[in-house]
């Protein structure tokens, strides 16, 4: 009897969640900001709507760093006197639910080919899986800020995957299923050859990012003039 009661409770909760999912899809289906965030690999409808609910008007944040701090993804800074500053773990101050969604999206993005995967691999080699996932979540936050403020979709979006997300959102909102011989925009997602073509483009983007990082070297800090030439400048 106790097991049956718990099973009925789980069924009821599942029905309630289905209703909530439908309401979320209905209320955000025509939201341009949500649709824009869905172009990012790894971001689904739950993450996109959760981020917009937590963020509100993006103009409240005059820089991506403000949004990063708002989600508590900024590293703590410890400094004593005039000594060097030390960056530690993230502050975790701010919207914890949005932060958890971003980390979840980061794990998903890290599994797919593309610049975000290359970034994850690079950080993982130095700091481990967990730190790499948080770093990708922080990069996703910066990316979201730029996309929303500039009203631009993700540059490396995979068209068939985005169309599949949009169609899934429409079905979740209760839109009728299309029947007949007419192919919808999400048709390409069901064709392996077309999916593979998009994957190859994403892999090329990943390699471009890797080459860029290999060629990039941090600038040396400007040396203060001390009344004489620095020998290092003459080499």
C-alpha positions as CSV (number, residue, x, y, z in Angstrom):
1,X,0.0,0.0,0.0
2,X,2.8,2.4,0.9
3,X,4.6,1.8,-2.5
4,X,1.4,2.3,-4.4
5,X,0.8,5.6,-2.6
6,X,4.2,6.8,-3.5
7,X,3.8,5.7,-7.1
8,X,0.5,7.6,-7.4
9,X,2.2,10.7,-5.9
10,X,5.0,10.4,-8.5
11,X,2.4,10.2,-11.3
12,X,0.6,13.2,-9.9
13,X,3.9,15.2,-9.7
14,X,4.7,14.1,-13.2
15,X,1.4,15.5,-14.5
16,X,2.0,18.7,-12.7
17,X,5.4,19.1,-14.2
18,X,4.0,18.4,-17.7
19,X,1.4,21.2,-17.1
20,X,4.2,23.6,-16.0
21,X,6.4,22.7,-19.0
22,X,3.5,23.5,-21.3
23,X,2.8,26.8,-19.6
24,X,6.5,27.8,-19.8
25,X,6.6,26.9,-23.5
26,X,3.4,28.8,-24.3
27,X,4.5,31.9,-22.5
28,X,8.0,32.1,-24.0
29,X,7.5,30.6,-27.5
30,X,7.4,34.1,-29.1
31,X,10.1,35.6,-26.8
32,X,13.0,36.7,-29.1
33,X,15.5,36.5,-26.2
34,X,14.6,32.9,-25.4
35,X,14.7,31.9,-29.0
36,X,18.1,33.6,-29.3
37,X,19.5,31.7,-26.4
38,X,18.3,28.4,-27.8
39,X,20.8,28.9,-30.7
40,X,23.6,28.1,-28.2
41,X,24.7,24.4,-28.2
42,X,23.9,23.0,-24.8
43,X,21.1,25.4,-23.9
44,X,17.6,24.0,-23.9
45,X,14.2,25.6,-23.2
46,X,14.4,25.1,-19.4
47,X,17.8,26.8,-19.2
48,X,16.9,29.6,-21.6
49,X,13.7,30.5,-19.8
50,X,15.3,30.1,-16.4
51,X,18.1,32.5,-17.4
52,X,15.7,35.1,-18.7
53,X,13.5,34.8,-15.6
54,X,16.6,35.4,-13.4
55,X,18.1,38.2,-15.6
56,X,15.1,40.2,-16.6
57,X,16.0,43.3,-18.6
58,X,19.6,42.7,-19.8
59,X,20.1,46.5,-19.9
60,X,20.3,46.3,-16.1
61,X,23.9,45.0,-16.6
62,X,26.3,47.4,-18.2
63,X,29.0,44.8,-18.7
64,X,29.2,41.0,-18.9
65,X,31.2,41.0,-15.7
66,X,28.2,42.4,-13.9
67,X,26.1,39.5,-15.1
68,X,28.8,37.0,-14.1
69,X,28.8,38.5,-10.6
70,X,25.0,38.5,-10.5
71,X,25.1,34.7,-11.0
72,X,27.9,34.2,-8.5
73,X,30.4,32.8,-11.1
74,X,33.1,35.4,-10.4
75,X,36.1,34.1,-8.5
76,X,36.8,35.4,-5.0
77,X,39.8,37.7,-4.7
78,X,42.0,37.7,-1.6
79,X,44.6,40.4,-1.1
80,X,46.6,41.5,1.9
81,X,48.0,45.0,1.9
82,X,50.0,45.7,-1.2
83,X,50.6,42.1,-1.9
84,X,49.5,40.2,-5.1
85,X,45.8,39.3,-5.4
86,X,44.9,35.7,-5.3
87,X,41.9,34.4,-7.1
88,X,40.1,31.5,-5.4
89,X,36.8,29.7,-5.9
90,X,33.7,31.3,-7.3
91,X,31.7,33.5,-4.9
92,X,28.4,31.7,-5.3
93,X,26.7,34.9,-4.3
94,X,23.6,35.6,-6.4
95,X,21.0,33.5,-8.3
96,X,21.9,30.0,-7.4
97,X,19.2,28.4,-9.6
98,X,20.4,30.2,-12.6
99,X,24.0,29.3,-11.8
100,X,23.1,25.7,-11.5
101,X,21.4,25.9,-14.9
102,X,24.4,27.4,-16.5
103,X,26.7,24.7,-15.2
104,X,24.3,22.1,-16.5
105,X,24.3,23.8,-19.9
106,X,28.1,23.9,-19.7
107,X,28.4,20.2,-19.3
108,X,26.1,19.7,-22.3
109,X,28.1,22.2,-24.4
110,X,31.3,20.5,-23.5
111,X,30.2,17.2,-25.0
112,X,29.5,18.7,-28.4
113,X,32.2,19.7,-30.9
114,X,32.8,23.5,-31.1
115,X,34.7,26.3,-29.5
116,X,33.1,25.7,-26.1
117,X,34.3,22.1,-26.2
118,X,37.9,23.2,-27.0
119,X,37.8,25.7,-24.2
120,X,36.6,23.0,-21.8
121,X,39.4,20.7,-22.8
122,X,42.0,23.4,-22.4
123,X,40.9,24.3,-18.9
124,X,40.4,20.7,-17.9
125,X,44.0,19.8,-18.7
126,X,45.2,22.4,-16.1
127,X,42.4,22.5,-13.5
128,X,40.2,19.4,-13.8
129,X,36.6,18.6,-14.8
130,X,34.7,20.6,-12.2
131,X,36.7,23.8,-12.6
132,X,36.5,23.5,-16.4
133,X,32.7,23.2,-16.2
134,X,32.4,26.3,-14.1
135,X,34.7,28.1,-16.5
136,X,32.5,27.2,-19.4
137,X,29.4,28.4,-17.4
138,X,31.1,31.7,-16.9
139,X,32.0,31.9,-20.6
140,X,28.3,31.1,-21.4
141,X,27.2,34.0,-19.2
142,X,29.5,36.4,-21.1
143,X,28.3,35.0,-24.4
144,X,24.6,35.4,-23.4
145,X,25.2,39.0,-22.4
146,X,26.8,39.9,-25.8
147,X,24.0,38.0,-27.7
148,X,21.2,39.7,-25.8
149,X,22.6,43.2,-25.8
150,X,23.6,43.1,-29.5
151,X,20.6,41.0,-30.5
152,X,22.7,38.5,-32.3
153,X,22.3,34.7,-32.5
154,X,25.1,32.3,-31.6
155,X,27.6,32.5,-34.5
156,X,28.4,28.8,-34.5
157,X,24.8,27.6,-34.1
158,X,23.8,24.3,-35.8
159,X,20.7,25.1,-37.9
160,X,19.1,21.7,-37.7
161,X,19.6,21.4,-34.0
162,X,18.1,24.9,-33.5
163,X,15.2,24.0,-35.7
164,X,14.7,20.8,-33.7
165,X,14.7,22.8,-30.4
166,X,12.1,25.3,-31.8
167,X,9.9,22.5,-33.0
168,X,10.1,20.7,-29.7
169,X,9.1,24.0,-27.9
170,X,6.1,24.3,-30.2
171,X,5.0,20.8,-29.5
172,X,5.5,21.3,-25.8
173,X,3.3,24.4,-26.0
174,X,0.5,22.3,-27.6
175,X,0.9,23.3,-31.2
176,X,-0.6,20.7,-33.6
177,X,1.7,18.2,-35.3
178,X,2.1,18.8,-39.0
179,X,1.1,16.0,-41.3
180,X,1.6,15.4,-45.0
181,X,4.5,15.5,-47.4
182,X,5.6,19.0,-46.6
183,X,8.9,19.0,-44.8
184,X,9.2,21.3,-41.8
185,X,12.3,23.3,-40.7
186,X,13.3,20.5,-38.3
187,X,13.5,17.9,-41.1
188,X,17.3,18.2,-41.4
189,X,17.8,17.1,-37.8
190,X,16.4,13.6,-38.7
191,X,18.8,13.2,-41.7
192,X,22.1,11.8,-40.5
193,X,24.0,13.2,-43.5
194,X,22.9,16.7,-42.9
195,X,23.6,16.4,-39.1
196,X,27.1,15.1,-39.9
197,X,27.7,18.1,-42.2
198,X,26.9,20.5,-39.3
199,X,29.1,18.5,-37.0
200,X,32.0,18.9,-39.3
201,X,31.5,22.7,-39.4
202,X,31.5,22.7,-35.6
203,X,34.7,20.6,-35.5
204,X,36.3,23.1,-37.9
205,X,35.3,25.9,-35.5
206,X,36.8,24.0,-32.7
207,X,40.1,23.7,-34.5
208,X,40.1,27.4,-35.4
209,X,39.7,28.2,-31.7
210,X,42.6,25.8,-30.8
211,X,44.9,27.4,-33.5
212,X,43.9,30.9,-32.2
213,X,44.9,29.9,-28.6
214,X,48.1,28.3,-29.7
215,X,49.1,31.5,-31.6
216,X,47.9,33.8,-28.8
217,X,50.5,35.0,-26.2
218,X,49.6,37.2,-23.2
219,X,51.1,40.6,-23.3
220,X,53.8,41.5,-20.8
221,X,52.9,44.1,-18.3
222,X,54.2,47.6,-19.2
223,X,57.4,48.3,-17.5
224,X,57.8,51.5,-15.6
225,X,60.5,53.9,-16.7
226,X,63.3,54.1,-14.2
227,X,65.5,56.7,-15.8
228,X,67.3,54.2,-18.0
229,X,66.6,51.7,-20.8
230,X,65.6,48.3,-19.8
231,X,68.1,45.7,-21.3
232,X,65.2,43.4,-22.0
233,X,63.9,45.9,-24.6
234,X,67.2,45.8,-26.5
235,X,67.2,42.0,-27.1
